[in-house]
Amino acid sequence: MKRVAILQARMTSTRLPGKILIPVLGKPLLAYEVERLQRCKNIDELLIATTTNAQDDAVVDFCDRFQLSCFRGSEPDVLERFHGAARQAQADMIVRVTGDCPLIDPVVVDAVIADYEAGQTDYVSNTLERTFPRGLDVEVFSAEALEKCHQEAQEPAEREHVTPYIYRHPERFVIQQHQQVANHSDFRWTVDTPEDFELIRLILEALYPAKPDFGQVDVLALLAQRPEWQRINAHIEQIKLQ
C-alpha cells in the first residue's frame, strides 16, 4: 500500500495572498510544513498540489528548490486537482493537508494514519469533532473513496473542499474521528490572516532555533507562558463550509 501525503498549496489565498511563501527566520512558511511532514513515519511520499494559475509558478519553483513532487491542476475545482495528484502519485491511501498549517505535528499525522490502518474505514480525520488546535488538521482516506467523490460530487462546496462528499454521506462511507483526551480546539494555529501569521511567527522564532522538531505539547507549554499571544488572533472567525 502506497501512502501519499498531498499538500494543497496556492499563492492566491483570499485573506493573506502569498502567505505560504512568507519567510520566517529566512525560510518560507511552506518549508516548515514540508519539513514537519517529512518527519512522519507513516508516509511514503509527499506531493504538492497547486494550480495552473501563473501566480503558482512560485510554488513550482519552491518544489524544484526543495526537490519535491508537484502536480498542477484546476484552481476552482480542488477535488479535480486533488484527484489528479493522487493518480499521478499512484496513491492507495491519501493524507490530505493544506498549506496553511506550518505547525502541523508529525506525531498527530502518524496517529491519524495509524487509526485508518487499524480499522476497516474509508475516512479518518481530526477535523469534524475537534479536540486538536486548528492548524493540526489531518484527513486520511482511501483512493477508492476519493474516486467516488470525484465521480459523484456535484455541489460547489464538494468540489472546492475535496472531502465534504465523504462526511456528508455516512451511509456510503465508514467514517472515524481521531480525538485526544484534552480539548485544545480553542487554539488557532492556522495561517489565514495577518494576525494568524504574527502568532505563528512568534511561535517559530521562539521554538524552532533550539528545537526544530517541536510538537503540539511544546507549543501549548509556550503559550501557557505567553497567554497574551493567543489573543493575537482570538477574534479571527474561521470561514465556514456551507
C-alpha distance (Angstrom), angle and dihedral (degrees) to the residues before:
residue distance angle dihedral
M1 . . .
K2 3.79 . .
R3 3.81 112.9 .
V4 3.80 112.3 -158.2
A5 3.79 128.4 -176.9
I6 3.80 111.4 -150.2
L7 3.79 113.8 -162.2
Q8 3.80 115.6 -162.0
A9 3.80 111.1 -144.1
R10 3.80 133.2 166.5
M11 3.79 137.6 157.5
T12 3.82 98.9 -135.0
S13 3.80 100.9 74.8
T14 3.79 110.7 155.1
R15 3.79 105.4 -129.4
L16 3.81 99.7 32.5
P17 3.82 111.5 19.1
G18 3.78 115.5 -154.9
K19 3.81 91.7 13.0
I20 3.81 95.6 141.8
L21 3.82 92.1 64.9
I22 3.82 98.9 41.3
P23 3.82 105.8 124.4
V24 3.79 126.6 -121.5
L25 3.80 118.2 -179.7
G26 3.79 87.5 -6.0
K27 3.83 95.7 -55.7
P28 3.82 129.0 98.6
L29 3.80 115.6 -112.7
L30 3.79 90.9 -115.8
A31 3.81 90.2 60.1
Y32 3.81 90.3 60.6
E33 3.79 91.8 52.6
V34 3.80 92.3 47.0
E35 3.80 91.2 48.7
R36 3.79 91.1 51.7
L37 3.79 94.2 47.1
Q38 3.79 90.0 50.2
R39 3.81 87.5 61.4
C40 3.81 91.4 62.2
K41 3.80 112.8 113.7
N42 3.81 95.6 -156.2
I43 3.82 100.1 54.7
D44 3.81 122.6 90.1
E45 3.80 98.6 -173.8
L46 3.79 139.5 12.1
L47 3.79 120.1 -149.7
I48 3.81 129.9 -179.1
A49 3.82 115.2 -138.9
T50 3.79 112.2 -158.6
T51 3.79 135.5 156.1
T52 3.78 138.3 -95.0
N53 3.82 89.4 -116.7
A54 3.81 109.5 123.1
Q55 3.81 89.9 -126.5
D56 3.79 87.7 66.2
D57 3.78 91.6 62.8
A58 3.81 81.2 93.7
V59 3.80 89.7 62.1
V60 3.80 90.6 51.5
D61 3.80 89.1 50.0
F62 3.81 88.3 51.6
C63 3.81 90.4 51.9
D64 3.80 90.8 49.4
R65 3.79 90.9 49.7
F66 3.81 93.3 50.6
Q67 3.83 95.0 36.4
L68 3.80 94.3 -117.7
S69 3.79 129.4 153.6
C70 3.80 112.8 -110.0
F71 3.80 137.0 -166.5
R72 3.81 125.6 -168.1
G73 3.77 121.9 -156.4
S74 3.79 146.1 138.8
E75 3.80 117.1 -25.7
P76 3.84 98.8 -153.3
D77 3.82 96.9 34.4
V78 3.79 98.6 59.6
L79 3.80 91.8 167.8
E80 3.80 89.6 58.3
R81 3.80 90.1 49.1
F82 3.77 93.0 46.8
H83 3.81 92.4 47.9
G84 3.79 90.3 51.4
A85 3.79 91.3 50.2
A86 3.81 91.9 50.8
R87 3.79 91.5 49.7
Q88 3.78 91.9 48.7
A89 3.81 89.9 52.7
Q90 3.84 92.3 43.6
A91 3.79 88.2 -131.5
D92 3.79 123.0 -174.9
M93 3.80 95.0 -177.9
I94 3.81 121.7 27.6
V95 3.79 130.0 -154.0
R96 3.79 110.1 -161.1
V97 3.79 118.5 -154.7
T98 3.79 131.7 158.9
G99 3.79 131.3 -134.4
D100 3.80 94.9 -115.8
C101 3.83 94.2 73.6
P102 3.83 107.3 81.6
L103 3.82 92.0 156.9
I104 3.80 94.7 54.1
D105 3.80 109.1 149.9
P106 3.83 118.0 -129.2
V107 3.81 90.0 -154.5
V108 3.80 90.5 58.1
V109 3.80 92.7 44.9
D110 3.80 91.5 51.4
A111 3.80 91.0 47.8
V112 3.81 92.7 53.6
I113 3.80 90.0 48.3
A114 3.82 90.0 49.3
D115 3.81 89.9 53.6
Y116 3.79 90.0 51.6
E117 3.79 93.2 49.1
A118 3.80 93.5 45.6
G119 3.79 96.0 56.7
Q120 3.78 141.3 46.4
T121 3.78 92.7 -106.4
D122 3.80 136.9 139.0
Y123 3.80 96.8 -157.6
V124 3.80 136.4 19.5
S125 3.79 125.1 177.3
N126 3.79 143.4 154.2
T127 3.80 92.8 -140.5
L128 3.81 109.6 78.6
E129 3.81 98.2 56.5
R130 3.77 100.3 28.7
T131 3.78 124.9 -147.1
F132 3.82 96.5 139.6
P133 3.80 125.1 76.7
R134 3.79 114.3 -91.4
G135 3.77 103.4 -99.9
L136 3.81 96.0 50.3
D137 3.81 90.4 78.5
V138 3.80 118.3 152.0
E139 3.80 131.5 171.9
V140 3.81 123.3 -174.7
F141 3.79 123.6 -171.7
S142 3.75 143.2 151.5
A143 3.78 126.5 -92.8
E144 3.81 86.6 -122.0
A145 3.82 91.3 57.8
L146 3.80 90.5 48.9
E147 3.80 90.6 49.9
K148 3.82 90.6 53.6
C149 3.81 89.9 49.5
H150 3.77 91.9 50.2
Q151 3.78 93.4 49.0
E152 3.80 98.9 41.2
A153 3.83 110.8 26.8
Q154 3.80 111.3 105.2
E155 3.81 107.9 158.2
P156 3.82 114.8 98.2
A157 3.82 92.3 -123.2
E158 3.79 89.6 51.9
R159 3.80 90.7 55.5
E160 3.80 95.2 42.9
H161 3.82 98.5 48.2
V162 3.86 103.7 36.3
T163 3.81 102.2 -143.3
P164 3.85 109.4 45.1
Y165 3.80 90.6 95.2
I166 3.81 88.3 61.9
Y167 3.79 99.5 49.6
R168 3.80 93.2 37.9
H169 3.81 89.0 59.6
P170 3.80 107.5 51.3
E171 3.80 87.9 157.4
R172 3.79 88.7 66.8
F173 3.81 102.1 37.3
V174 3.80 135.6 43.8
I175 3.80 103.9 -124.0
Q176 3.80 128.9 -168.7
Q177 3.79 133.1 179.9
H178 3.80 125.8 -143.0
Q179 3.80 112.2 -145.0
Q180 3.78 138.8 170.1
V181 3.80 127.5 -139.7
A182 3.80 96.2 -117.0
N183 3.78 113.8 62.2
H184 3.81 111.0 -134.1
S185 3.79 96.4 159.1
D186 3.81 91.7 121.9
F187 3.82 90.8 71.2
R188 3.79 117.3 93.9
W189 3.82 114.5 -154.7
T190 3.79 99.1 154.8
V191 3.81 122.5 106.8
D192 3.79 114.1 -126.0
T193 3.81 103.8 124.7
P194 3.82 139.0 29.4
E195 3.81 88.8 -98.7
D196 3.80 90.8 54.3
F197 3.79 90.1 50.4
E198 3.80 91.8 50.6
L199 3.81 91.2 55.7
I200 3.80 93.5 46.6
R201 3.80 90.8 47.7
L202 3.80 91.1 54.2
I203 3.81 91.9 47.8
L204 3.80 94.0 48.5
E205 3.80 93.1 46.2
A206 3.80 90.6 49.6
L207 3.83 99.1 45.3
Y208 3.79 112.5 19.9
P209 3.83 101.9 67.8
A210 3.82 93.7 56.8
K211 3.81 99.5 29.4
P212 3.82 114.7 17.9
D213 3.81 91.2 175.8
F214 3.81 93.8 58.1
G215 3.80 116.7 148.4
Q216 3.77 142.8 -163.0
V217 3.81 92.6 -69.6
D218 3.80 91.9 55.0
V219 3.80 93.0 49.8
L220 3.79 91.7 48.7
A221 3.81 90.3 50.7
L222 3.81 91.0 49.3
L223 3.79 92.8 50.0
A224 3.79 90.6 48.3
Q225 3.81 85.8 59.8
R226 3.81 92.2 43.3
P227 3.83 105.0 35.6
E228 3.80 91.2 160.9
W229 3.80 89.5 67.6
Q230 3.78 92.2 65.9
R231 3.80 89.0 60.3
I232 3.82 91.4 61.3
N233 3.81 92.3 83.8
A234 3.81 101.6 12.3
H235 3.81 90.8 112.4
I236 3.81 94.7 55.3
E237 3.78 113.4 111.9
Q238 3.78 118.0 -145.7
I239 3.79 113.8 -124.6
K240 3.77 103.1 -111.1
L241 3.78 124.6 -136.1
Q242 3.78 109.2 -119.2
